[in-house]
């Protein structure tokens, strides 16, 4: 005959473990089917293959099956649906007085007398007609590795899906560490999750209260969202760590933080550990700042930067190079608000801003710094000019006007500065610059000039040679006139 589809899965799962020593489907047990007065459904228990319905201890088989279900972690509902067993307190008092019921054990009874009982042949209750080989292997993972009282709940879950070996391991591990069976079945044993995601959801359930029976509906819903398969294992890991940190600081976990990527979550967790105030944290932990940007703001807050400085850093239009430049300028504490207004200009590239900061570090006034930051000069040229402008002893305003020429490379400008520092007059520097323009390709930057000292030396030699040649020409002219 065909397989009886009414046979409860719970009994078939138990048969895999009962008497099984070689990890194959047991052939020592079978299923017995019986009916009860007033019950419209057939009920079942486990029996030995050699049992005969006419001679066997029927009540003993029912009692042994009941104990096996409970020992393996089954529930009263399993007893009710599979075997028709109910607590004696639920049986009508008239039936109890008449004796028309069958007490079994532990206060459980059959609510009526048996009307039939038959032991099914193996071909009518072969478990391989219900589960495929892979499902049986997964069930055996639970039966062979978990404590007895956890085997049946885990086997129920593993028999329902095509889990991989690693997924089956994580599901078993969740049962082993005490995660609630309903949480496992509904949230962790989600076929769309890979084993790493299952692992992190199991850890969240163990190390936080987001999956507890007593958790608030809000927290349970957050856990439900985490288990929908949209979050990577790394994201779930960071969410778990962040949940633990908020719990330690007695802070409610904001659901919006789930929108953050894993690196952003890590920065938020670091901020909480660093005692960044929650109201300040919420202003930049909204997902609109990158993790790197958030990290700089966190550093500024933990170091005590004042609100105006924080507001400068929280400009969404800044590149990370600008963010770091702003942070360095503000946190240094050496610049006035006026200078910071000039430095922390989001319209200027970070390289330009860093060059301007160098000029202010040299002690130059804002006007001088901004004069050479109008886009005419490259950052390298700016720094060289600022260095020269700060050399008040040798570089006058007139000399600065001569050497601050955007057509000349930073090395060439530096060479003219060195000449001034070595005592050259304004006219000598003008002549050196003229010769430099004649003898050097202005577009060939520092490649031909080498170091600034070599450039200065070459310029002076060229200037001297030109002066010597001019002197010789004049002598010849005088001789010819004579």
C-alpha positions as CSV (number, residue, x, y, z in Angstrom):
1,X,0.0,0.0,0.0
2,X,1.0,3.7,-0.4
3,X,2.7,5.7,2.3
4,X,0.3,7.0,5.0
5,X,0.7,10.8,4.7
6,X,-1.0,11.3,8.1
7,X,1.9,9.8,9.9
8,X,3.3,12.6,12.2
9,X,6.8,13.7,11.2
10,X,7.8,13.8,14.9
11,X,7.5,10.0,15.1
12,X,9.5,9.5,11.9
13,X,12.3,11.7,13.1
14,X,12.5,9.8,16.4
15,X,12.7,6.5,14.4
16,X,15.9,7.8,12.8
17,X,17.6,7.8,16.2
18,X,16.0,4.9,18.0
19,X,18.2,1.9,17.8
20,X,20.3,3.5,15.1
21,X,24.0,2.8,15.5
22,X,25.3,3.0,12.0
23,X,23.8,6.3,11.0
24,X,21.4,4.7,8.5
25,X,17.6,4.7,8.5
26,X,16.4,2.3,11.2
27,X,14.6,-0.8,10.1
28,X,14.0,-2.0,13.7
29,X,11.0,0.1,14.3
30,X,7.8,0.9,12.5
31,X,4.6,2.9,13.0
32,X,1.4,1.7,14.7
33,X,-1.9,3.4,13.8
34,X,-4.9,3.5,16.0
35,X,-8.3,5.2,16.5
36,X,-10.1,6.5,19.5
37,X,-13.8,6.7,20.2
38,X,-15.1,10.2,19.3
39,X,-11.8,11.2,17.6
40,X,-12.1,11.9,13.9
41,X,-8.3,11.6,13.2
42,X,-6.1,8.5,13.2
43,X,-3.4,8.6,15.9
44,X,0.1,7.0,15.9
45,X,2.9,5.6,18.0
46,X,6.2,3.8,17.5
47,X,6.3,0.0,17.6
48,X,8.8,-2.7,17.0
49,X,8.8,-4.3,13.6
50,X,8.3,-7.7,15.2
51,X,5.2,-6.6,17.1
52,X,1.8,-8.1,16.5
53,X,-1.2,-5.9,17.2
54,X,-3.1,-8.9,18.6
55,X,-0.4,-9.9,21.1
56,X,1.7,-6.8,21.9
57,X,1.4,-4.5,24.9
58,X,-0.5,-1.7,23.2
59,X,-0.6,0.6,26.2
60,X,3.0,0.0,26.8
61,X,3.9,1.0,23.2
62,X,1.9,4.2,23.6
63,X,3.5,5.0,26.9
64,X,7.0,4.4,25.7
65,X,6.4,6.6,22.6
66,X,5.1,9.4,24.9
67,X,8.2,9.3,27.1
68,X,10.4,9.2,24.1
69,X,8.8,12.3,22.6
70,X,9.1,14.2,25.9
71,X,12.7,13.0,26.5
72,X,13.8,14.1,23.1
73,X,12.4,17.6,23.6
74,X,8.9,17.2,22.3
75,X,6.0,19.3,23.5
76,X,2.5,18.6,24.9
77,X,1.2,19.7,21.5
78,X,3.2,16.9,19.9
79,X,1.6,14.4,22.2
80,X,-1.9,15.8,21.3
81,X,-1.5,15.9,17.6
82,X,0.5,12.8,17.0
83,X,-0.9,10.4,19.7
84,X,-4.2,11.9,20.8
85,X,-2.9,12.3,24.4
86,X,-4.3,15.1,26.5
87,X,-3.9,16.1,30.2
88,X,-6.4,14.3,32.4
89,X,-7.7,17.7,33.6
90,X,-9.1,18.3,30.1
91,X,-11.2,15.1,30.1
92,X,-14.9,15.5,30.9
93,X,-15.7,14.4,34.5
94,X,-18.5,12.1,33.2
95,X,-16.0,10.2,31.1
96,X,-13.6,9.9,34.0
97,X,-16.4,8.5,36.2
98,X,-17.5,6.0,33.6
99,X,-13.9,4.9,33.0
100,X,-14.2,5.4,29.2
101,X,-10.7,6.7,28.9
102,X,-7.2,5.3,29.0
103,X,-4.7,6.8,31.5
104,X,-1.1,6.5,30.3
105,X,1.4,8.2,32.5
106,X,2.5,11.6,33.8
107,X,-1.2,12.7,33.9
108,X,-1.7,12.1,30.2
109,X,-4.6,10.1,28.9
110,X,-6.4,9.0,25.7
111,X,-9.8,10.7,25.7
112,X,-11.7,7.5,24.9
113,X,-11.2,3.8,24.3
114,X,-9.3,2.4,21.4
115,X,-11.5,1.3,18.5
116,X,-8.7,-0.1,16.3
117,X,-4.9,-0.7,16.4
118,X,-2.6,-1.9,13.6
119,X,1.1,-2.2,13.1
120,X,2.0,-0.8,9.7
121,X,4.4,-2.7,7.4
122,X,7.6,-0.8,6.6
123,X,6.7,0.0,3.0
124,X,3.7,2.0,4.4
125,X,5.8,4.1,6.7
126,X,9.2,4.4,5.1
127,X,10.8,7.7,6.2
128,X,12.6,7.9,2.8
129,X,9.2,8.6,1.3
130,X,9.0,11.8,3.3
131,X,12.6,13.0,3.5
132,X,15.3,13.0,0.9
133,X,18.8,11.7,1.6
134,X,20.2,15.2,2.3
135,X,17.5,16.1,4.7
136,X,18.1,12.8,6.5
137,X,21.8,13.6,6.8
138,X,21.0,17.0,8.3
139,X,18.6,15.5,10.8
140,X,21.2,13.0,11.8
141,X,23.6,15.9,12.5
142,X,21.2,17.0,15.2
143,X,20.5,13.5,16.5
144,X,24.1,12.6,16.7
145,X,25.5,15.8,18.2
146,X,22.9,17.4,20.4
147,X,21.8,16.5,24.0
148,X,18.8,14.2,23.9
149,X,16.3,16.9,25.0
150,X,17.3,19.2,22.0
151,X,17.3,16.5,19.3
152,X,13.7,16.6,18.3
153,X,13.2,20.4,18.1
154,X,16.4,20.6,16.0
155,X,15.4,17.6,13.8
156,X,12.0,19.3,13.1
157,X,13.7,22.4,11.8
158,X,16.3,20.5,9.7
159,X,13.7,18.3,8.1
160,X,11.8,21.2,6.6
161,X,14.4,22.7,4.2
162,X,17.3,21.9,2.0
163,X,20.0,23.3,4.3
164,X,23.7,22.9,3.5
165,X,25.9,21.1,5.9
166,X,27.2,24.4,7.3
167,X,23.8,25.8,7.7
168,X,22.7,22.6,9.5
169,X,25.7,23.0,11.8
170,X,24.7,26.6,12.7
171,X,21.1,25.7,13.4
172,X,22.2,22.9,15.7
173,X,24.7,25.3,17.4
174,X,21.8,27.7,18.0
175,X,19.8,25.0,19.8
176,X,22.9,23.9,21.7
177,X,23.6,27.4,23.2
178,X,20.0,27.8,24.3
179,X,18.4,30.0,21.6
180,X,14.6,29.7,21.8
181,X,13.2,27.1,19.4
182,X,10.7,29.5,17.9
183,X,13.3,32.1,17.3
184,X,15.5,29.5,15.5
185,X,12.6,28.2,13.4
186,X,11.3,31.7,12.4
187,X,14.5,33.8,12.3
188,X,17.7,31.8,12.1
189,X,16.7,28.8,10.1
190,X,15.9,31.0,7.1
191,X,17.0,29.2,3.9
192,X,18.0,32.5,2.3
193,X,20.7,33.1,5.0
194,X,24.1,31.7,4.5
195,X,25.8,29.9,7.5
196,X,27.8,33.1,8.4
197,X,24.6,35.1,8.7
198,X,23.0,32.4,10.8
199,X,26.0,32.4,13.0
200,X,25.7,36.1,13.7
201,X,22.0,36.0,14.3
202,X,22.6,33.2,16.8
203,X,25.1,35.4,18.5
204,X,22.8,38.3,18.6
205,X,20.1,36.1,20.2
206,X,22.6,34.9,22.8
207,X,24.4,38.1,23.6
208,X,21.6,40.6,23.4
209,X,18.0,40.7,24.5
210,X,16.6,41.4,21.1
211,X,15.3,37.9,20.6
212,X,14.2,37.1,24.2
213,X,10.6,36.2,25.1
214,X,10.5,39.3,27.3
215,X,12.0,41.7,24.8
216,X,9.8,44.6,23.7
217,X,7.9,44.4,20.5
218,X,10.2,47.0,19.1
219,X,13.3,44.9,19.8
220,X,11.7,41.8,18.4
221,X,10.8,43.6,15.2
222,X,14.4,44.8,14.9
223,X,15.6,41.2,15.2
224,X,13.0,40.2,12.6
225,X,14.4,42.9,10.3
226,X,18.0,41.6,10.8
227,X,17.0,38.1,9.8
228,X,15.4,39.1,6.5
229,X,18.6,38.2,4.6
230,X,19.4,41.7,3.4
231,X,22.4,42.2,5.8
232,X,25.8,40.6,5.4
233,X,27.5,38.7,8.2
234,X,29.8,41.6,8.8
235,X,26.9,44.0,9.1
236,X,25.2,41.7,11.5
237,X,28.4,41.4,13.5
238,X,28.7,45.1,13.8
239,X,25.0,45.4,14.7
240,X,25.5,42.9,17.5
241,X,28.5,44.8,18.9
242,X,26.6,48.1,18.7
243,X,23.6,46.6,20.4
244,X,25.8,45.4,23.2
245,X,27.4,48.8,23.6
246,X,24.1,50.6,23.7
247,X,22.9,48.2,26.4
248,X,26.0,48.9,28.4
249,X,25.5,52.6,28.2
250,X,21.7,52.2,28.8
251,X,20.8,53.7,25.5
252,X,17.9,52.6,23.3
253,X,19.2,51.2,20.0
254,X,17.9,53.5,17.2
255,X,16.4,51.4,14.4
256,X,17.8,53.9,11.9
257,X,21.3,52.7,12.7
258,X,20.5,49.5,10.8
259,X,20.8,51.7,7.7
260,X,24.5,52.3,8.4
261,X,27.1,50.1,6.7
262,X,29.3,48.0,8.9
263,X,32.2,50.5,9.0
264,X,29.8,53.3,10.0
265,X,28.4,51.1,12.8
266,X,31.9,50.5,14.0
267,X,32.6,54.2,14.2
268,X,29.3,54.8,16.1
269,X,30.3,52.0,18.6
270,X,33.7,53.7,19.1
271,X,32.0,57.0,19.6
272,X,29.7,55.5,22.3
273,X,32.7,53.9,24.1
274,X,34.4,57.3,23.9
275,X,31.4,58.9,25.7
276,X,30.3,61.1,22.7
277,X,27.0,62.6,23.8
278,X,24.0,60.9,22.1
279,X,22.5,64.1,20.8
280,X,25.9,65.0,19.1
281,X,26.3,61.5,17.8
282,X,22.8,61.4,16.2
283,X,23.7,64.5,14.1
284,X,26.3,62.7,12.1
285,X,25.3,59.0,12.5
286,X,22.4,59.4,10.0
287,X,24.0,57.6,7.1
288,X,24.8,60.7,5.1
289,X,28.5,60.8,6.2
290,X,31.1,58.2,5.2
291,X,32.7,56.1,7.9
292,X,36.0,58.0,7.5
293,X,34.2,61.4,7.8
294,X,32.4,60.2,10.9
295,X,35.6,59.0,12.4
296,X,37.2,62.5,12.1
297,X,34.1,64.1,13.7
298,X,34.3,61.6,16.5
299,X,38.0,62.3,17.1
300,X,37.2,66.1,17.2
301,X,34.4,65.5,19.7
302,X,36.4,63.3,22.0
303,X,39.3,65.8,21.9
304,X,37.0,68.6,23.0
305,X,36.7,70.6,19.8
306,X,34.2,73.5,20.2
307,X,30.9,73.6,18.4
308,X,32.1,76.1,15.7
309,X,34.9,73.7,14.8
310,X,32.6,70.7,14.7
311,X,30.2,72.6,12.4
312,X,33.1,73.3,10.0
313,X,33.8,69.6,9.9
314,X,30.2,68.6,9.3
315,X,30.1,70.0,5.8
316,X,28.8,67.3,3.4
317,X,30.6,68.9,0.5
318,X,34.1,68.4,1.9
319,X,36.4,65.8,0.4
320,X,38.2,63.6,2.9
321,X,41.4,65.5,2.2
322,X,39.6,68.7,3.1
323,X,38.1,67.1,6.2
324,X,41.5,66.1,7.4
325,X,42.9,69.5,6.5
326,X,40.2,71.2,8.4
327,X,40.6,68.9,11.4
328,X,44.4,69.6,11.5
329,X,43.9,73.3,11.2
330,X,41.2,73.5,13.9
331,X,42.6,71.1,16.4
332,X,46.0,72.6,16.3
333,X,44.7,75.6,18.3
334,X,47.1,78.1,16.8
335,X,44.8,79.9,14.4
336,X,42.2,82.6,15.2
337,X,38.6,82.4,14.0
338,X,39.5,84.9,11.2
339,X,42.3,82.7,10.0
340,X,40.1,79.6,10.2
341,X,37.5,81.3,8.1
342,X,40.1,81.7,5.5
343,X,41.6,78.2,5.8
344,X,38.4,76.2,6.1
345,X,37.1,77.2,2.8
346,X,35.3,74.3,1.1
347,X,35.8,75.9,-2.3
348,X,39.6,75.5,-2.1
349,X,41.3,72.2,-2.8
350,X,43.0,70.5,0.2
351,X,46.4,71.1,-1.3
352,X,45.8,74.8,-1.5
353,X,44.4,74.9,2.0
354,X,47.5,73.1,3.4
355,X,49.8,75.5,1.6
356,X,47.9,78.4,3.1
357,X,48.2,76.8,6.6
358,X,51.9,76.6,6.0
359,X,52.0,80.3,5.3
360,X,50.0,81.1,8.5
361,X,52.3,78.9,10.4
362,X,55.2,81.0,9.2
363,X,53.4,84.0,10.9
364,X,52.2,85.6,7.7
365,X,49.1,87.8,7.9
366,X,45.8,86.7,6.3
367,X,46.1,89.3,3.5
368,X,49.5,88.0,2.4
369,X,48.4,84.4,2.5
370,X,45.2,85.0,0.5
371,X,47.1,87.1,-2.0
372,X,48.8,84.0,-3.3
373,X,45.9,81.7,-3.0
374,X,43.8,83.1,-5.8
375,X,44.4,80.2,-8.1
376,X,47.3,81.8,-9.9
377,X,49.9,79.7,-8.1
378,X,50.2,76.0,-7.5
379,X,50.4,74.7,-3.9
380,X,54.2,74.1,-4.2
381,X,54.8,77.6,-5.5
382,X,52.6,79.0,-2.7
383,X,54.6,77.3,0.0
384,X,57.9,78.5,-1.5
385,X,56.6,82.1,-1.7
386,X,55.3,81.9,1.8
387,X,58.7,80.8,3.0
388,X,60.3,83.7,1.2
389,X,57.7,86.2,2.5
390,X,58.4,85.1,6.1
391,X,62.1,85.9,5.6
392,X,61.6,89.6,6.5
393,X,65.3,90.1,7.0
394,X,66.3,89.6,3.4
395,X,63.1,89.6,1.4
396,X,61.5,93.0,1.0
397,X,58.1,93.6,-0.5
398,X,59.8,94.6,-3.7
399,X,61.9,91.5,-3.9
400,X,58.8,89.4,-3.1
401,X,57.0,91.0,-6.0
402,X,59.9,90.0,-8.3
403,X,60.3,86.4,-7.2
404,X,56.5,85.6,-6.8
405,X,56.1,84.9,-10.5
406,X,53.6,82.0,-11.5
407,X,55.7,81.3,-14.6
408,X,58.5,80.1,-12.5
409,X,58.6,76.7,-10.8
410,X,58.8,76.3,-7.0
411,X,62.5,75.4,-7.3
412,X,63.2,78.5,-9.3
413,X,61.4,80.8,-6.9
414,X,63.3,79.1,-4.1
415,X,66.6,79.8,-5.9
416,X,65.8,83.5,-6.1
417,X,64.9,83.5,-2.4
418,X,68.3,81.9,-1.6
419,X,70.0,84.6,-3.6
420,X,68.2,87.3,-1.7
421,X,69.2,85.5,1.6
422,X,72.8,85.6,0.5
423,X,72.7,89.3,0.1
424,X,71.8,89.9,-3.6
425,X,70.3,93.3,-4.3
426,X,66.9,93.8,-6.0
427,X,68.6,94.6,-9.3
428,X,70.8,91.5,-9.0
429,X,67.8,89.4,-8.4
430,X,66.0,90.9,-11.3
431,X,69.0,90.2,-13.6
432,X,69.2,86.6,-12.2
433,X,65.5,86.1,-12.9
434,X,66.0,87.4,-16.4
435,X,68.9,85.1,-17.1
436,X,67.0,82.2,-15.5
437,X,64.1,82.8,-17.9
438,X,66.5,82.9,-20.8
439,X,68.5,79.8,-19.8
440,X,65.8,77.6,-18.5
441,X,62.6,76.2,-20.0
442,X,60.0,77.6,-17.8
443,X,57.7,74.6,-18.6
444,X,60.4,72.1,-17.5
445,X,59.8,72.7,-13.8
446,X,62.6,71.4,-11.6
447,X,63.9,68.7,-14.0
448,X,66.7,70.9,-15.4
449,X,67.3,73.1,-12.3
450,X,67.8,70.3,-9.8
451,X,67.7,71.5,-6.3
452,X,67.0,75.0,-5.3
453,X,70.6,75.5,-4.3
454,X,71.9,74.3,-7.6
455,X,69.4,76.4,-9.4
456,X,70.5,79.5,-7.5
457,X,74.2,78.7,-8.3
458,X,73.5,78.2,-12.0
459,X,71.5,81.4,-12.1
460,X,74.3,83.4,-10.5
461,X,76.9,81.9,-12.7
462,X,74.9,82.7,-15.8
463,X,74.3,86.2,-14.6
464,X,78.0,86.7,-13.9
465,X,78.9,85.4,-17.3
466,X,76.4,87.7,-19.0
467,X,77.9,90.6,-17.0
468,X,81.4,89.6,-18.0
469,X,80.5,89.3,-21.7
470,X,78.8,92.7,-21.6
471,X,81.9,94.3,-20.0
472,X,84.1,92.8,-22.7
473,X,81.9,94.0,-25.5
474,X,82.1,97.6,-24.1
475,X,85.9,97.4,-23.9
476,X,86.0,96.4,-27.6
477,X,83.8,99.3,-28.5
478,X,86.1,101.8,-26.6
479,X,89.1,100.4,-28.5
480,X,87.4,100.9,-31.9
481,X,86.5,104.4,-31.0
482,X,90.0,105.2,-30.1
